[in-house]
Amino acid sequence: MTTSEWTRHLRPALAGLDVYDIEPVPVKARLAANELAEPWPMEVVQEVGKRVAQLELNRYPDTSGRKLRALLAQRHAVDPEAVVLGCGSDELIGFLLTALGGRPSEPSFIVVPTPTFQMYGHAARCRGIGVLEVPLTEELELDETLMHEALGVATGAALCFLARPNNPTSSLWDSAVIERLIAQHPATVFVLDEAYISYSPGATLWRQGLPDNVVYMSTLSKIGLAALRIGYLVAPPALRRPLNVVRNPYNVSATSQAIAELVLTKFDGVQKAMLTRSLAARQKLVGLLEKIPKAKVFPAHANFAVVRLDPAGEATRVAEALAQRGILVKDASAMPRLAGCLRVGVGTNAELDLLAKALVEVIPGYPAT
Ligand SMILES: Cc1ncc(COP(=O)(O)O)c(C=O)c1O
């Protein structure tokens, strides 16, 4: 096959990067996607239907989602101008990298602990931005010394992404370490990604007056609204304009804006109840995993738990055997620091009952009661 001449213009890094794509398959328990598994009650679904029916489909939505930004700003007691919406926080990660990663005279790099949410590194590499990965400790905590070293390489990192709680480890990193990193590297923008903070009540690092090198980021995806694809961030003053320059207008659909506004104003209580049920389900999940002979369950602070199986090869075998039974979990064993590990999402009660039954079949010595 001949190669078209234009291909020499492709960014070289793209050839080595994976396409994130998951074939939709019918499953009985979906425990690999870090969603809120609890379904919305019919009363809410009906109200959403009515709201969507009122939309003018021939019109563009608000360019930046003003109403929704105002709602989120109120929750954080900040100026609505500080809030930027994205098509998921995935898109916001892209805005941050585009805005902060491009000085031709000085190749930019970012620092990320590893393992962490893969889109940080992926989105940077797509843009030709370097990625310095700093391994977590064996206990899946931040390695403060190594983080300081990495952040200070050359003229310093442009950005550092810190997910707290972290995906895929479910760990909640020491806030004092994070505060010190932020204070000692004022020339780096730290993104505090609290996508899973609803699963660690009381642990948020959000406060008014965060240092001016901090972006606070979160998403509606983990609190029952993944289908909407809405992430948001609170930016320090000097970053607001640059982020809006790189953001496409109308980047959040009218449907998503309208549904989010409705749910956040009218169904806050329902949402809280769903999250409370999910927290109870997490305890049940941890209990199920702890019964696996010779397994180590790491502390779970997000809506999933990490378990290390023994011997290490077991993780892949068990993930495959569960998949054959229609139960999807994430085989994390190829990730740094997670040899032998599975990441298992907090499902509904019914999904966890299926998991319990399957574990008895799949794992020798798993107690039947
Ligand atoms: C830590 C973290 N941040 C952000 C995201 C992306 O969320 P969104 O659905 O808003 O793009 C994820 C998704 O899994 C995540 O794990």
PDBQT file of the ligand as one rigid body, heavy atoms in Angstrom, charges set to zero:
ROOT
HETATM    1  C1  LIG A 401     -10.512  11.518  37.679  1.00  0.00    +0.000 C 
HETATM    2  C2  LIG A 401     -11.403  11.740  36.514  1.00  0.00    +0.000 A 
HETATM    3  N1  LIG A 401     -11.551  12.970  36.035  1.00  0.00    +0.000 NA
HETATM    4  C3  LIG A 401     -12.334  13.237  34.994  1.00  0.00    +0.000 A 
HETATM    5  C4  LIG A 401     -13.027  12.218  34.367  1.00  0.00    +0.000 A 
HETATM    6  C5  LIG A 401     -13.816  12.551  33.122  1.00  0.00    +0.000 C 
HETATM    7  O1  LIG A 401     -15.065  12.837  33.407  1.00  0.00    +0.000 OA
HETATM    8  P1  LIG A 401     -16.068  13.416  32.299  1.00  0.00    +0.000 P 
HETATM    9  O2  LIG A 401     -17.095  12.358  32.144  1.00  0.00    +0.000 OA
HETATM   10  O3  LIG A 401     -16.595  14.659  32.933  1.00  0.00    +0.000 OA
HETATM   11  O4  LIG A 401     -15.325  13.689  31.039  1.00  0.00    +0.000 OA
HETATM   12  C6  LIG A 401     -12.916  10.916  34.817  1.00  0.00    +0.000 A 
HETATM   13  C7  LIG A 401     -13.660   9.840  34.139  1.00  0.00    +0.000 C 
HETATM   14  O5  LIG A 401     -13.611   8.692  34.429  1.00  0.00    +0.000 OA
HETATM   15  C8  LIG A 401     -12.071  10.665  35.916  1.00  0.00    +0.000 A 
HETATM   16  O6  LIG A 401     -11.888   9.424  36.362  1.00  0.00    +0.000 OA
ENDROOT
TORSDOF 0
